[in-house]
Amino acid sequence: ERDRAVIRKHAKVRVEGRTTGSTVRTELGVGERVPETVEIEAFPDEVYREAPELREYRYIHRENRTYVVDPRERMVIEEID
């Protein structure tokens, strides 16, 4: 839960106000593979400083959800509101 709070605090601040104009399906589920056309981003440095165990993970943000992604598999491992 602490890691979720760190992600909520820092990751959403970075992406607010950005739009992609894409018509691609925006919701994903845990265990789903992220399409190659979707850019997976590194978390802001603050996330890695406060939750170093997340270093190996990346994220995508769609609408009001943040998805933690294993970049090696492009697999969603966690969904955060």
Jmol script that loads the backbone (N, CA, C; Angstrom):
load data "model"
ATOM      1  N   GLU A   1       0.835  -1.195   0.000  1.00  0.00           N
ATOM      2  CA  GLU A   1       0.000   0.000   0.000  1.00  0.00           C
ATOM      3  C   GLU A   1       0.879   1.259   0.000  1.00  0.00           C
ATOM      4  N   ARG A   2       2.026   1.178   0.666  1.00  0.00           N
ATOM      5  CA  ARG A   2       2.934   2.332   0.680  1.00  0.00           C
ATOM      6  C   ARG A   2       3.412   2.657  -0.732  1.00  0.00           C
ATOM      7  N   ASP A   3       3.745   1.611  -1.507  1.00  0.00           N
ATOM      8  CA  ASP A   3       4.198   1.821  -2.888  1.00  0.00           C
ATOM      9  C   ASP A   3       3.096   2.461  -3.732  1.00  0.00           C
ATOM     10  N   ARG A   4       1.864   2.020  -3.525  1.00  0.00           N
ATOM     11  CA  ARG A   4       0.730   2.606  -4.252  1.00  0.00           C
ATOM     12  C   ARG A   4       0.619   4.101  -3.941  1.00  0.00           C
ATOM     13  N   ALA A   5       0.791   4.460  -2.682  1.00  0.00           N
ATOM     14  CA  ALA A   5       0.689   5.863  -2.284  1.00  0.00           C
ATOM     15  C   ALA A   5       1.791   6.692  -2.949  1.00  0.00           C
ATOM     16  N   VAL A   6       2.986   6.152  -3.006  1.00  0.00           N
ATOM     17  CA  VAL A   6       4.106   6.852  -3.651  1.00  0.00           C
ATOM     18  C   VAL A   6       3.799   7.055  -5.131  1.00  0.00           C
ATOM     19  N   ILE A   7       3.291   6.026  -5.776  1.00  0.00           N
ATOM     20  CA  ILE A   7       2.957   6.135  -7.200  1.00  0.00           C
ATOM     21  C   ILE A   7       1.850   7.161  -7.412  1.00  0.00           C
ATOM     22  N   ARG A   8       0.814   7.101  -6.598  1.00  0.00           N
ATOM     23  CA  ARG A   8      -0.288   8.073  -6.724  1.00  0.00           C
ATOM     24  C   ARG A   8       0.228   9.503  -6.567  1.00  0.00           C
ATOM     25  N   LYS A   9       1.107   9.687  -5.631  1.00  0.00           N
ATOM     26  CA  LYS A   9       1.616  11.014  -5.300  1.00  0.00           C
ATOM     27  C   LYS A   9       2.446  11.607  -6.437  1.00  0.00           C
ATOM     28  N   HIS A  10       3.287  10.796  -7.072  1.00  0.00           N
ATOM     29  CA  HIS A  10       4.245  11.337  -8.039  1.00  0.00           C
ATOM     30  C   HIS A  10       3.921  11.060  -9.504  1.00  0.00           C
ATOM     31  N   ALA A  11       3.428   9.891  -9.834  1.00  0.00           N
ATOM     32  CA  ALA A  11       3.232   9.544 -11.244  1.00  0.00           C
ATOM     33  C   ALA A  11       2.122  10.354 -11.889  1.00  0.00           C
ATOM     34  N   LYS A  12       1.015  10.564 -11.198  1.00  0.00           N
ATOM     35  CA  LYS A  12      -0.106  11.276 -11.793  1.00  0.00           C
ATOM     36  C   LYS A  12       0.204  12.746 -12.027  1.00  0.00           C
ATOM     37  N   VAL A  13       1.003  13.340 -11.166  1.00  0.00           N
ATOM     38  CA  VAL A  13       1.369  14.742 -11.330  1.00  0.00           C
ATOM     39  C   VAL A  13       2.049  14.940 -12.676  1.00  0.00           C
ATOM     40  N   ARG A  14       2.848  14.014 -13.066  1.00  0.00           N
ATOM     41  CA  ARG A  14       3.613  14.118 -14.298  1.00  0.00           C
ATOM     42  C   ARG A  14       2.754  14.047 -15.551  1.00  0.00           C
ATOM     43  N   VAL A  15       1.663  13.312 -15.512  1.00  0.00           N
ATOM     44  CA  VAL A  15       0.892  13.072 -16.729  1.00  0.00           C
ATOM     45  C   VAL A  15      -0.374  13.910 -16.854  1.00  0.00           C
ATOM     46  N   GLU A  16      -0.794  14.605 -15.815  1.00  0.00           N
ATOM     47  CA  GLU A  16      -2.019  15.379 -15.901  1.00  0.00           C
ATOM     48  C   GLU A  16      -1.920  16.402 -17.020  1.00  0.00           C
ATOM     49  N   GLY A  17      -3.030  16.534 -17.738  1.00  0.00           N
ATOM     50  CA  GLY A  17      -3.081  17.525 -18.796  1.00  0.00           C
ATOM     51  C   GLY A  17      -2.585  17.015 -20.135  1.00  0.00           C
ATOM     52  N   ARG A  18      -2.038  15.832 -20.197  1.00  0.00           N
ATOM     53  CA  ARG A  18      -1.566  15.275 -21.458  1.00  0.00           C
ATOM     54  C   ARG A  18      -2.693  14.505 -22.125  1.00  0.00           C
ATOM     55  N   THR A  19      -2.793  14.650 -23.431  1.00  0.00           N
ATOM     56  CA  THR A  19      -3.767  13.874 -24.184  1.00  0.00           C
ATOM     57  C   THR A  19      -3.061  13.256 -25.373  1.00  0.00           C
ATOM     58  N   THR A  20      -3.538  12.100 -25.777  1.00  0.00           N
ATOM     59  CA  THR A  20      -2.897  11.417 -26.892  1.00  0.00           C
ATOM     60  C   THR A  20      -3.708  11.524 -28.163  1.00  0.00           C
ATOM     61  N   GLY A  21      -5.006  11.760 -28.051  1.00  0.00           N
ATOM     62  CA  GLY A  21      -5.856  11.793 -29.226  1.00  0.00           C
ATOM     63  C   GLY A  21      -6.046  10.417 -29.838  1.00  0.00           C
ATOM     64  N   SER A  22      -5.680   9.399 -29.147  1.00  0.00           N
ATOM     65  CA  SER A  22      -5.741   8.031 -29.652  1.00  0.00           C
ATOM     66  C   SER A  22      -7.130   7.445 -29.474  1.00  0.00           C
ATOM     67  N   THR A  23      -7.498   6.563 -30.393  1.00  0.00           N
ATOM     68  CA  THR A  23      -8.769   5.867 -30.272  1.00  0.00           C
ATOM     69  C   THR A  23      -8.562   4.447 -29.775  1.00  0.00           C
ATOM     70  N   VAL A  24      -7.361   4.132 -29.349  1.00  0.00           N
ATOM     71  CA  VAL A  24      -7.039   2.803 -28.842  1.00  0.00           C
ATOM     72  C   VAL A  24      -7.756   2.592 -27.519  1.00  0.00           C
ATOM     73  N   ARG A  25      -8.176   1.369 -27.249  1.00  0.00           N
ATOM     74  CA  ARG A  25      -8.800   1.034 -25.966  1.00  0.00           C
ATOM     75  C   ARG A  25      -7.895   1.502 -24.832  1.00  0.00           C
ATOM     76  N   THR A  26      -8.478   2.173 -23.870  1.00  0.00           N
ATOM     77  CA  THR A  26      -7.650   2.785 -22.838  1.00  0.00           C
ATOM     78  C   THR A  26      -7.525   1.952 -21.572  1.00  0.00           C
ATOM     79  N   GLU A  27      -8.504   1.102 -21.276  1.00  0.00           N
ATOM     80  CA  GLU A  27      -8.422   0.321 -20.050  1.00  0.00           C
ATOM     81  C   GLU A  27      -7.697  -0.997 -20.289  1.00  0.00           C
ATOM     82  N   LEU A  28      -6.896  -1.375 -19.317  1.00  0.00           N
ATOM     83  CA  LEU A  28      -6.179  -2.640 -19.339  1.00  0.00           C
ATOM     84  C   LEU A  28      -6.447  -3.352 -18.034  1.00  0.00           C
ATOM     85  N   GLY A  29      -6.175  -4.622 -17.998  1.00  0.00           N
ATOM     86  CA  GLY A  29      -6.341  -5.383 -16.770  1.00  0.00           C
ATOM     87  C   GLY A  29      -5.022  -6.013 -16.351  1.00  0.00           C
ATOM     88  N   VAL A  30      -4.941  -6.352 -15.090  1.00  0.00           N
ATOM     89  CA  VAL A  30      -3.752  -7.033 -14.575  1.00  0.00           C
ATOM     90  C   VAL A  30      -3.578  -8.331 -15.353  1.00  0.00           C
ATOM     91  N   GLY A  31      -2.348  -8.575 -15.799  1.00  0.00           N
ATOM     92  CA  GLY A  31      -2.048  -9.775 -16.566  1.00  0.00           C
ATOM     93  C   GLY A  31      -2.125  -9.574 -18.065  1.00  0.00           C
ATOM     94  N   GLU A  32      -2.662  -8.440 -18.506  1.00  0.00           N
ATOM     95  CA  GLU A  32      -2.738  -8.165 -19.937  1.00  0.00           C
ATOM     96  C   GLU A  32      -1.424  -7.589 -20.438  1.00  0.00           C
ATOM     97  N   ARG A  33      -1.149  -7.856 -21.704  1.00  0.00           N
ATOM     98  CA  ARG A  33       0.056  -7.344 -22.346  1.00  0.00           C
ATOM     99  C   ARG A  33      -0.251  -5.956 -22.913  1.00  0.00           C
ATOM    100  N   VAL A  34       0.673  -5.023 -22.707  1.00  0.00           N
ATOM    101  CA  VAL A  34       0.534  -3.668 -23.231  1.00  0.00           C
ATOM    102  C   VAL A  34       0.934  -3.701 -24.709  1.00  0.00           C
ATOM    103  N   PRO A  35       0.087  -3.187 -25.603  1.00  0.00           N
ATOM    104  CA  PRO A  35       0.425  -3.196 -27.033  1.00  0.00           C
ATOM    105  C   PRO A  35       1.734  -2.469 -27.320  1.00  0.00           C
ATOM    106  N   GLU A  36       2.423  -2.895 -28.370  1.00  0.00           N
ATOM    107  CA  GLU A  36       3.693  -2.281 -28.771  1.00  0.00           C
ATOM    108  C   GLU A  36       3.524  -0.802 -29.122  1.00  0.00           C
ATOM    109  N   THR A  37       2.332  -0.411 -29.513  1.00  0.00           N
ATOM    110  CA  THR A  37       2.079   0.977 -29.908  1.00  0.00           C
ATOM    111  C   THR A  37       1.960   1.922 -28.718  1.00  0.00           C
ATOM    112  N   VAL A  38       1.893   1.372 -27.508  1.00  0.00           N
ATOM    113  CA  VAL A  38       1.752   2.184 -26.297  1.00  0.00           C
ATOM    114  C   VAL A  38       3.126   2.416 -25.688  1.00  0.00           C
ATOM    115  N   GLU A  39       3.451   3.674 -25.423  1.00  0.00           N
ATOM    116  CA  GLU A  39       4.731   4.018 -24.809  1.00  0.00           C
ATOM    117  C   GLU A  39       4.682   3.758 -23.302  1.00  0.00           C
ATOM    118  N   ILE A  40       5.636   2.970 -22.834  1.00  0.00           N
ATOM    119  CA  ILE A  40       5.771   2.689 -21.401  1.00  0.00           C
ATOM    120  C   ILE A  40       6.810   3.659 -20.860  1.00  0.00           C
ATOM    121  N   GLU A  41       6.483   4.334 -19.776  1.00  0.00           N
ATOM    122  CA  GLU A  41       7.359   5.371 -19.224  1.00  0.00           C
ATOM    123  C   GLU A  41       8.011   4.942 -17.920  1.00  0.00           C
ATOM    124  N   ALA A  42       9.184   5.496 -17.676  1.00  0.00           N
ATOM    125  CA  ALA A  42       9.831   5.318 -16.373  1.00  0.00           C
ATOM    126  C   ALA A  42       9.106   6.207 -15.367  1.00  0.00           C
ATOM    127  N   PHE A  43       9.041   5.751 -14.128  1.00  0.00           N
ATOM    128  CA  PHE A  43       8.469   6.586 -13.077  1.00  0.00           C
ATOM    129  C   PHE A  43       9.392   7.782 -12.848  1.00  0.00           C
ATOM    130  N   PRO A  44       8.859   8.870 -12.321  1.00  0.00           N
ATOM    131  CA  PRO A  44       9.712   9.989 -11.917  1.00  0.00           C
ATOM    132  C   PRO A  44      10.720   9.510 -10.867  1.00  0.00           C
ATOM    133  N   ASP A  45      11.867  10.143 -10.822  1.00  0.00           N
ATOM    134  CA  ASP A  45      12.932   9.754  -9.877  1.00  0.00           C
ATOM    135  C   ASP A  45      12.443   9.700  -8.438  1.00  0.00           C
ATOM    136  N   GLU A  46      11.487  10.554  -8.072  1.00  0.00           N
ATOM    137  CA  GLU A  46      10.967  10.565  -6.706  1.00  0.00           C
ATOM    138  C   GLU A  46      10.362   9.218  -6.322  1.00  0.00           C
ATOM    139  N   VAL A  47       9.705   8.569  -7.276  1.00  0.00           N
ATOM    140  CA  VAL A  47       9.107   7.263  -7.001  1.00  0.00           C
ATOM    141  C   VAL A  47      10.205   6.256  -6.674  1.00  0.00           C
ATOM    142  N   TYR A  48      11.266   6.230  -7.468  1.00  0.00           N
ATOM    143  CA  TYR A  48      12.350   5.267  -7.246  1.00  0.00           C
ATOM    144  C   TYR A  48      13.109   5.563  -5.945  1.00  0.00           C
ATOM    145  N   ARG A  49      13.195   6.847  -5.579  1.00  0.00           N
ATOM    146  CA  ARG A  49      13.861   7.184  -4.305  1.00  0.00           C
ATOM    147  C   ARG A  49      13.020   6.730  -3.113  1.00  0.00           C
ATOM    148  N   GLU A  50      11.709   6.939  -3.182  1.00  0.00           N
ATOM    149  CA  GLU A  50      10.836   6.595  -2.060  1.00  0.00           C
ATOM    150  C   GLU A  50      10.439   5.124  -2.028  1.00  0.00           C
ATOM    151  N   ALA A  51      10.490   4.463  -3.172  1.00  0.00           N
ATOM    152  CA  ALA A  51      10.115   3.043  -3.254  1.00  0.00           C
ATOM    153  C   ALA A  51      11.102   2.330  -4.190  1.00  0.00           C
ATOM    154  N   PRO A  52      12.342   2.123  -3.736  1.00  0.00           N
ATOM    155  CA  PRO A  52      13.382   1.565  -4.600  1.00  0.00           C
ATOM    156  C   PRO A  52      13.047   0.196  -5.187  1.00  0.00           C
ATOM    157  N   GLU A  53      12.159  -0.553  -4.534  1.00  0.00           N
ATOM    158  CA  GLU A  53      11.788  -1.870  -5.059  1.00  0.00           C
ATOM    159  C   GLU A  53      11.025  -1.764  -6.388  1.00  0.00           C
ATOM    160  N   LEU A  54      10.609  -0.571  -6.765  1.00  0.00           N
ATOM    161  CA  LEU A  54       9.894  -0.377  -8.029  1.00  0.00           C
ATOM    162  C   LEU A  54      10.827  -0.083  -9.204  1.00  0.00           C
ATOM    163  N   ARG A  55      12.132  -0.043  -8.955  1.00  0.00           N
ATOM    164  CA  ARG A  55      13.082   0.324 -10.011  1.00  0.00           C
ATOM    165  C   ARG A  55      12.948  -0.485 -11.288  1.00  0.00           C
ATOM    166  N   GLU A  56      12.615  -1.742 -11.173  1.00  0.00           N
ATOM    167  CA  GLU A  56      12.539  -2.584 -12.371  1.00  0.00           C
ATOM    168  C   GLU A  56      11.237  -2.392 -13.142  1.00  0.00           C
ATOM    169  N   TYR A  57      10.304  -1.605 -12.621  1.00  0.00           N
ATOM    170  CA  TYR A  57       9.009  -1.439 -13.257  1.00  0.00           C
ATOM    171  C   TYR A  57       8.857  -0.072 -13.912  1.00  0.00           C
ATOM    172  N   ARG A  58       7.931   0.002 -14.837  1.00  0.00           N
ATOM    173  CA  ARG A  58       7.589   1.231 -15.538  1.00  0.00           C
ATOM    174  C   ARG A  58       6.077   1.409 -15.417  1.00  0.00           C
ATOM    175  N   TYR A  59       5.531   2.402 -16.099  1.00  0.00           N
ATOM    176  CA  TYR A  59       4.092   2.607 -16.001  1.00  0.00           C
ATOM    177  C   TYR A  59       3.517   3.224 -17.263  1.00  0.00           C
ATOM    178  N   ILE A  60       2.204   3.122 -17.358  1.00  0.00           N
ATOM    179  CA  ILE A  60       1.444   3.883 -18.335  1.00  0.00           C
ATOM    180  C   ILE A  60       0.273   4.494 -17.573  1.00  0.00           C
ATOM    181  N   HIS A  61      -0.221   5.591 -18.094  1.00  0.00           N
ATOM    182  CA  HIS A  61      -1.354   6.259 -17.450  1.00  0.00           C
ATOM    183  C   HIS A  61      -2.442   6.425 -18.494  1.00  0.00           C
ATOM    184  N   ARG A  62      -3.638   5.958 -18.182  1.00  0.00           N
ATOM    185  CA  ARG A  62      -4.784   6.062 -19.078  1.00  0.00           C
ATOM    186  C   ARG A  62      -5.964   6.574 -18.283  1.00  0.00           C
ATOM    187  N   GLU A  63      -6.544   7.676 -18.755  1.00  0.00           N
ATOM    188  CA  GLU A  63      -7.668   8.318 -18.098  1.00  0.00           C
ATOM    189  C   GLU A  63      -7.329   8.543 -16.635  1.00  0.00           C
ATOM    190  N   ASN A  64      -8.018   7.934 -15.701  1.00  0.00           N
ATOM    191  CA  ASN A  64      -7.727   8.193 -14.285  1.00  0.00           C
ATOM    192  C   ASN A  64      -7.021   7.021 -13.623  1.00  0.00           C
ATOM    193  N   ARG A  65      -6.379   6.163 -14.393  1.00  0.00           N
ATOM    194  CA  ARG A  65      -5.708   4.985 -13.833  1.00  0.00           C
ATOM    195  C   ARG A  65      -4.234   4.964 -14.225  1.00  0.00           C
ATOM    196  N   THR A  66      -3.448   4.470 -13.294  1.00  0.00           N
ATOM    197  CA  THR A  66      -2.037   4.241 -13.551  1.00  0.00           C
ATOM    198  C   THR A  66      -1.825   2.734 -13.522  1.00  0.00           C
ATOM    199  N   TYR A  67      -1.114   2.220 -14.520  1.00  0.00           N
ATOM    200  CA  TYR A  67      -0.848   0.792 -14.613  1.00  0.00           C
ATOM    201  C   TYR A  67       0.647   0.565 -14.456  1.00  0.00           C
ATOM    202  N   VAL A  68       1.033  -0.259 -13.491  1.00  0.00           N
ATOM    203  CA  VAL A  68       2.434  -0.624 -13.295  1.00  0.00           C
ATOM    204  C   VAL A  68       2.716  -1.768 -14.265  1.00  0.00           C
ATOM    205  N   VAL A  69       3.829  -1.640 -15.000  1.00  0.00           N
ATOM    206  CA  VAL A  69       4.132  -2.572 -16.079  1.00  0.00           C
ATOM    207  C   VAL A  69       5.523  -3.167 -15.888  1.00  0.00           C
ATOM    208  N   ASP A  70       5.620  -4.477 -16.115  1.00  0.00           N
ATOM    209  CA  ASP A  70       6.927  -5.130 -16.195  1.00  0.00           C
ATOM    210  C   ASP A  70       7.394  -4.913 -17.633  1.00  0.00           C
ATOM    211  N   PRO A  71       8.413  -4.076 -17.846  1.00  0.00           N
ATOM    212  CA  PRO A  71       8.799  -3.724 -19.218  1.00  0.00           C
ATOM    213  C   PRO A  71       9.381  -4.885 -20.026  1.00  0.00           C
ATOM    214  N   ARG A  72       9.927  -5.884 -19.371  1.00  0.00           N
ATOM    215  CA  ARG A  72      10.496  -7.027 -20.104  1.00  0.00           C
ATOM    216  C   ARG A  72       9.396  -7.809 -20.808  1.00  0.00           C
ATOM    217  N   GLU A  73       8.266  -7.968 -20.137  1.00  0.00           N
ATOM    218  CA  GLU A  73       7.148  -8.741 -20.685  1.00  0.00           C
ATOM    219  C   GLU A  73       6.056  -7.836 -21.266  1.00  0.00           C
ATOM    220  N   ARG A  74       6.169  -6.509 -20.975  1.00  0.00           N
ATOM    221  CA  ARG A  74       5.113  -5.534 -21.331  1.00  0.00           C
ATOM    222  C   ARG A  74       3.783  -5.959 -20.714  1.00  0.00           C
ATOM    223  N   MET A  75       3.859  -6.495 -19.504  1.00  0.00           N
ATOM    224  CA  MET A  75       2.694  -7.043 -18.811  1.00  0.00           C
ATOM    225  C   MET A  75       2.266  -6.122 -17.675  1.00  0.00           C
ATOM    226  N   VAL A  76       0.955  -5.866 -17.577  1.00  0.00           N
ATOM    227  CA  VAL A  76       0.412  -5.071 -16.478  1.00  0.00           C
ATOM    228  C   VAL A  76       0.451  -5.935 -15.225  1.00  0.00           C
ATOM    229  N   ILE A  77       1.110  -5.429 -14.173  1.00  0.00           N
ATOM    230  CA  ILE A  77       1.192  -6.196 -12.936  1.00  0.00           C
ATOM    231  C   ILE A  77       0.370  -5.588 -11.813  1.00  0.00           C
ATOM    232  N   GLU A  78      -0.054  -4.324 -11.989  1.00  0.00           N
ATOM    233  CA  GLU A  78      -0.840  -3.663 -10.942  1.00  0.00           C
ATOM    234  C   GLU A  78      -1.610  -2.506 -11.568  1.00  0.00           C
ATOM    235  N   GLU A  79      -2.826  -2.296 -11.075  1.00  0.00           N
ATOM    236  CA  GLU A  79      -3.643  -1.173 -11.511  1.00  0.00           C
ATOM    237  C   GLU A  79      -3.891  -0.292 -10.298  1.00  0.00           C
ATOM    238  N   ILE A  80      -3.671   1.014 -10.472  1.00  0.00           N
ATOM    239  CA  ILE A  80      -3.826   1.952  -9.368  1.00  0.00           C
ATOM    240  C   ILE A  80      -4.787   3.052  -9.784  1.00  0.00           C
ATOM    241  N   ASP A  81      -5.822   3.251  -8.968  1.00  0.00           N
ATOM    242  CA  ASP A  81      -6.808   4.305  -9.261  1.00  0.00           C
ATOM    243  C   ASP A  81      -6.258   5.654  -8.893  1.00  0.00           C
TER     244      ASP A  81
END
end "model"
wireframe off; spacefill off
backbone 0.3
color backbone group
